[in-house]
Amino acid sequence: MIRLPGGARVTGRLPALLLLAAAVGLFLATVPLHRNWFDLRVYHEAVHHWVHDGGPLYGYRVPGQDYGFTYPPFAALCMLPLALLDWPAALTAGLLVNAAATAAVVVLLAGPVLRGRVHGRRYALAVTGCLVLLLEPVRDTLSFGQVNLVLLALVLADTRLAAHGGRAARFAGLGTGLAAAVKLTPALFIGYLLLAGRRRAAAVAAATAVAATLLAAWAAPGTSHDYWTEALRDTDRIGDLAYISNQSLQGLLARLAGSAGDAGRAVWAVGVVLVLAVWARRVRRARAAGDTAAGPALTGAAACLISPVTWVHHLVWLLPALAVLAAAALSRPPGRRAAPFAVAVGAYVLLCSSVVWLWRSGAPGVGGFLGGNAYVWLALAMLLALPVGAGSQHLPADQRVQRQDAGQQR
């Protein structure tokens, strides 16, 4: 039995959960936009090409295409176990890793929101996990075999350690540093740690990222040279910036201009500066309010906006913002939850909708500009209007104490 905030009770939890899980599993297996584990195949084949064939890691191309391995060399070191596996074993390992990462993300994000509000917390977490699997960025990460959920779990664990303090806080920064060494997007969270006053954690994160990069340079000097001097600047191996899946400011401008010329890059650079200015101001405001949940959520939204390429599966970085919206709604008195609850549900439904693919063949006119960039607008709205310091009841007790201490210091 689960007791909801209004006092309602729900019985038959296990059958309902099994039915929901079966429906979600069926949907994930048959969804038209399943990606056939394309990226995992690239990782697997590129590492085999590098280790077994003796070819250059960044010289590998998907047969008949320009796509290749796009991550820093440290990521390739982390993926070396794939060289020992055939494709079925690699696929199984990838699915298990992503399943574990998804569970960790759900617990780290939904756990504080549900704590003290629901009886049967494990059941509520399981239902939340099913709902999270319906989000398009999560579906895409799973069906591409991508690493986004693993990196998100590392960063969220880090921010939790930094916020809680205690002896475990000495390890805060390790996860963020490792994530930044695997992909460049999480590096913005090092800046978040600085703005949040977590200087030691920021230093640990920066040192970890540098150490991991140097380790890769020592282990594979030629490969590291190839990446930092050539592959990093080779956008052909990534894909067309104007492709509808690129839901970043750069993608919006590329679709608007029809190309990514010098003028487009100048406008993009100005947009990046403005986004970072707003991000820094709002993160500092969250710190002043003692809100340890809003800062990472704002950072995820900003990272999606400023990255030159933010494919739809990269938008898992918006999941912390969805958790903040849900917490803000639940923090209101029962009679005042309708509006914030509608906002939270609307954002969730939009991220489930795959609406941008309606303009896959082109995004002309006002409809294409609005609908074809729907996730860009969502990330921008998160950055500008995400509730900061709105209700602390969703925070764990120690975080509420920190918020009260911060108010007393002010």
C-alpha positions in Angstrom: 0.0 0.0 0.0 1.2 3.5 -0.8 -0.1 6.6 0.9 0.0 9.7 -1.3 0.3 13.3 0.1 -3.5 13.9 -0.1 -4.1 10.7 2.0 -5.2 8.5 -0.9 -4.2 4.9 -0.9 -3.2 2.6 -3.7 -3.4 -1.1 -3.3 -2.2 -4.0 -5.5 1.2 -2.4 -5.9 3.1 -5.4 -7.3 0.6 -6.3 -10.1 0.4 -2.7 -11.1 4.2 -2.4 -11.2 4.6 -5.5 -13.2 2.0 -4.4 -15.7 3.7 -1.0 -16.0 7.2 -2.5 -16.4 5.9 -4.9 -19.1 4.3 -2.0 -21.0 7.4 0.1 -20.8 9.6 -2.9 -21.8 7.3 -3.6 -24.8 7.4 0.0 -25.8 11.2 0.2 -25.6 11.6 -3.0 -27.7 9.3 -1.8 -30.4 9.7 2.0 -30.5 10.1 3.2 -34.1 13.2 5.3 -33.2 15.2 2.4 -31.8 18.9 3.1 -32.7 20.1 -0.5 -32.9 23.0 0.2 -30.5 24.8 2.2 -33.2 27.2 4.0 -30.9 28.1 0.8 -28.9 29.0 -0.8 -32.2 31.3 2.1 -33.0 33.0 1.8 -29.6 33.3 -2.0 -30.0 34.6 -1.9 -33.6 36.9 1.1 -33.0 38.6 -0.6 -30.0 38.9 -3.9 -31.9 40.4 -2.0 -34.9 42.9 -0.2 -32.5 43.9 -3.2 -30.3 43.6 -6.2 -32.6 44.2 -4.8 -36.1 46.9 -2.2 -35.0 45.1 0.6 -36.8 44.8 4.2 -35.5 41.8 4.6 -33.2 40.7 7.8 -34.8 41.3 6.4 -38.3 38.4 4.0 -37.8 35.2 4.8 -39.8 31.9 3.1 -39.8 31.8 1.3 -43.2 30.3 3.5 -45.8 30.0 6.5 -43.4 32.2 9.3 -41.9 31.3 8.4 -38.3 34.2 7.3 -36.1 35.3 7.3 -32.5 34.8 10.8 -31.1 35.8 10.7 -27.5 39.1 11.6 -25.8 41.7 8.8 -25.5 40.9 8.2 -21.9 37.5 7.0 -22.9 39.1 4.5 -25.2 41.2 3.2 -22.3 38.0 2.8 -20.2 36.5 0.8 -23.1 39.4 -1.6 -23.6 37.5 -4.5 -22.1 35.3 -4.4 -25.2 38.4 -5.7 -27.1 38.0 -9.0 -25.2 34.3 -9.4 -26.1 32.5 -10.5 -29.1 29.4 -8.5 -30.1 26.7 -10.4 -28.2 28.8 -10.2 -25.0 29.6 -6.5 -25.6 25.9 -5.8 -26.1 25.0 -7.6 -22.9 27.7 -5.8 -20.9 26.5 -2.4 -22.3 22.9 -3.1 -21.4 23.8 -4.1 -17.8 26.0 -1.0 -17.3 23.3 1.3 -18.6 20.7 -0.4 -16.5 22.8 0.1 -13.4 23.5 3.7 -14.3 19.8 4.3 -14.8 18.9 2.9 -11.4 21.6 5.0 -9.8 20.3 8.2 -11.5 16.7 7.4 -10.4 17.8 6.9 -6.7 20.0 10.0 -6.7 17.4 12.3 -8.2 14.1 10.9 -7.1 15.2 9.6 -3.7 15.3 13.1 -2.0 12.1 14.1 -3.7 10.2 11.1 -2.4 11.7 10.9 1.0 9.2 11.7 3.7 6.3 12.0 1.2 5.5 8.4 0.2 5.0 5.2 2.0 6.6 2.3 0.1 9.6 4.3 -1.2 11.0 1.4 -3.1 7.8 0.9 -5.0 7.7 4.7 -5.8 11.3 4.5 -7.0 10.4 1.6 -9.3 7.5 3.5 -10.8 9.7 6.5 -11.2 12.3 4.3 -12.9 9.6 3.1 -15.4 8.6 6.7 -16.2 12.3 7.8 -16.6 12.8 5.0 -19.2 10.1 6.6 -21.4 12.0 9.9 -21.7 13.4 10.2 -25.2 17.0 11.0 -24.1 17.0 7.9 -21.9 15.5 5.7 -24.6 18.1 7.0 -27.1 21.0 6.5 -24.7 19.9 2.9 -24.1 19.2 2.1 -27.8 22.4 3.8 -29.0 24.4 2.1 -26.3 25.7 5.5 -25.2 27.6 6.5 -22.1 25.5 9.5 -21.0 23.7 7.9 -18.1 27.0 6.5 -16.7 28.5 10.0 -16.8 25.4 11.6 -15.3 25.4 9.1 -12.4 29.1 9.9 -11.7 28.4 13.6 -11.6 25.3 13.3 -9.5 27.1 11.1 -7.0 29.8 13.7 -6.8 27.4 16.6 -6.1 25.7 14.5 -3.4 29.0 13.8 -1.7 30.0 17.5 -1.9 26.7 18.7 -0.5 26.5 16.2 2.4 30.0 16.8 3.7 31.5 14.4 6.2 34.4 12.0 5.6 33.0 10.9 2.3 33.2 14.4 0.9 37.0 14.0 0.5 36.2 11.9 -2.6 33.9 14.5 -4.1 35.2 15.6 -7.5 36.6 12.2 -8.5 33.4 11.3 -10.5 33.2 14.7 -12.2 36.8 14.6 -13.1 36.5 11.1 -14.6 33.3 12.1 -16.5 35.1 15.2 -17.9 38.0 13.0 -19.1 35.6 10.7 -20.9 33.5 13.5 -22.6 34.0 17.2 -22.6 30.5 18.3 -21.7 30.6 17.3 -18.0 33.6 19.7 -17.5 31.1 22.5 -16.8 30.3 20.8 -13.5 33.8 21.6 -12.4 32.8 25.3 -12.8 29.6 24.5 -10.8 31.6 23.1 -7.9 33.6 26.4 -7.8 30.5 28.6 -7.9 28.9 26.4 -5.3 31.8 27.0 -2.9 33.1 23.5 -3.2 36.6 24.5 -3.9 38.3 21.3 -2.7 35.9 19.2 -4.8 36.5 21.4 -7.8 40.3 21.0 -7.4 39.9 17.2 -7.1 37.8 17.1 -10.2 40.2 19.2 -12.2 43.2 17.2 -11.0 41.4 13.9 -11.8 40.5 15.0 -15.3 44.1 16.1 -16.0 45.6 13.0 -14.4 43.3 10.8 -16.5 44.2 12.7 -19.7 47.9 12.4 -18.9 47.5 8.7 -18.2 46.0 8.3 -21.7 48.8 10.3 -23.2 51.4 8.1 -21.4 49.6 4.8 -22.4 48.9 5.9 -26.0 51.0 9.0 -27.0 50.3 8.7 -30.7 46.6 8.3 -30.2 46.5 11.3 -27.8 48.4 13.4 -30.3 45.9 12.5 -33.0 42.9 13.4 -30.9 44.1 16.8 -29.5 45.6 18.0 -32.8 43.2 16.6 -35.4 40.2 14.5 -34.3 38.9 17.1 -31.9 38.4 19.6 -34.7 37.1 17.1 -37.2 33.3 17.7 -37.1 32.7 15.3 -40.0 33.1 12.4 -37.7 30.4 13.7 -35.4 27.7 14.6 -37.9 25.9 17.5 -39.5 25.5 20.4 -37.1 22.2 21.3 -38.7 20.7 17.8 -38.2 17.5 18.0 -36.2 18.9 15.9 -33.4 21.4 18.6 -32.5 19.4 20.5 -29.9 22.0 23.0 -28.9 22.3 26.7 -29.7 24.8 25.8 -32.4 22.3 23.4 -33.9 19.5 26.0 -33.8 21.7 28.5 -35.6 22.9 26.0 -38.1 19.4 25.1 -39.1 18.4 28.8 -39.1 21.3 29.8 -41.4 21.5 26.6 -43.4 25.2 26.4 -42.6 27.6 26.9 -39.8 29.8 29.7 -41.3 31.8 32.4 -39.5 28.9 34.6 -38.9 27.0 31.7 -37.3 30.0 30.9 -35.1 30.2 34.5 -33.9 26.5 34.6 -33.0 27.0 31.2 -31.2 30.0 32.6 -29.3 27.9 35.5 -28.1 25.1 33.2 -27.1 27.5 31.0 -25.1 28.8 34.0 -23.2 25.2 35.0 -22.3 24.2 31.5 -21.3 27.3 31.2 -19.0 26.6 34.6 -17.5 23.0 33.6 -16.6 24.1 30.2 -15.4 26.7 31.7 -13.1 24.3 34.2 -11.6 21.6 31.6 -11.0 24.0 29.1 -9.5 25.2 31.7 -7.1 21.6 32.5 -6.2 21.0 28.8 -5.6 24.1 28.7 -3.3 22.9 31.7 -1.4 19.5 30.0 -0.9 21.2 26.8 0.3 19.6 24.9 -2.6 21.9 22.0 -3.5 19.5 20.6 -6.1 19.0 23.6 -8.4 22.8 24.2 -9.1 23.4 20.9 -10.8 20.1 21.2 -12.7 21.0 24.6 -14.0 24.5 23.3 -15.0 23.0 20.5 -16.9 20.7 22.8 -18.9 23.6 25.2 -19.6 25.9 22.4 -20.7 23.2 21.3 -23.2 22.9 24.8 -24.6 26.6 25.7 -25.0 27.9 22.4 -26.4 28.4 22.7 -30.2 26.7 19.3 -30.5 23.9 18.2 -28.2 22.3 15.2 -29.7 18.9 14.3 -28.2 20.5 11.5 -26.2 22.7 14.1 -24.5 19.6 15.7 -23.0 19.8 13.3 -20.1 21.5 16.3 -18.5 18.1 17.8 -18.2 16.9 15.1 -15.8 18.1 17.0 -12.7 15.9 19.9 -13.8 12.9 17.6 -14.0 13.5 16.5 -10.5 13.7 20.1 -9.3 10.4 20.8 -11.0 8.7 17.8 -9.4 10.1 18.8 -6.0 8.9 22.4 -6.4 5.4 21.2 -7.1 5.4 18.8 -4.1 6.7 21.5 -1.8 3.6 23.6 -2.3 0.5 23.1 -0.1 -2.0 20.7 -1.7 -4.3 23.5 -2.9 -1.5 25.3 -4.7 0.2 22.5 -6.6 -1.8 22.6 -9.9 0.3 25.2 -11.7 3.8 23.9 -10.8 2.6 20.3 -11.3 1.4 21.2 -14.8 4.8 22.7 -15.6 6.6 19.6 -14.4 4.3 17.2 -16.3 4.5 19.4 -19.4 8.3 19.3 -19.4 8.2 15.5 -18.9 5.7 14.9 -21.7 7.7 17.1 -24.0 10.9 15.1 -23.4 9.0 11.9 -24.0 7.3 13.2 -27.2 10.1 12.9 -29.9 8.3 16.0 -31.4 11.5 17.4 -33.0 11.5 14.5 -35.4 8.4 15.8 -37.2 10.9 18.2 -38.8 13.5 15.6 -39.6 13.4 16.4 -43.3 13.6 20.2 -42.8 12.5 22.9 -40.4 11.2 25.8 -42.5 8.9 28.6 -41.3 7.8 29.5 -37.8 6.5 26.0 -37.0 9.9 24.5 -37.9 11.7 27.2 -35.9 9.6 26.5 -32.8 8.9 22.8 -33.0 12.2 21.7 -34.6 14.0 23.3 -31.7 11.6 22.3 -29.0 14.3 20.9 -26.8 16.5 23.9 -27.1 13.6 26.1 -25.9 13.1 23.6 -23.0 16.7 23.8 -21.9 16.6 27.6 -22.2 13.4 27.7 -20.1 15.1 25.5 -17.5 18.1 27.8 -17.3 16.0 31.0 -17.0 13.0 29.9 -14.9 13.9 26.8 -13.0 12.7 27.3 -9.3 15.7 28.2 -7.1 15.2 27.9 -3.3 11.5 27.1 -3.8 10.6 24.9 -0.9 13.2 22.8 0.9 10.9 20.0 2.1 12.2 17.7 -0.7 15.7 18.0 0.6 17.2 15.5 3.0 17.4 16.7 6.6 21.1 17.6 6.5 20.6 19.7 3.4 17.8 21.6 5.1 20.1 22.3 7.9 22.7 23.6 5.4 20.0 25.9 3.9 19.1 27.2 7.3 22.8 27.8 8.2 23.3 29.7 4.9 20.3 31.9 5.7 21.7 32.7 9.1 25.1 33.5 7.6 23.4 36.0 5.2 
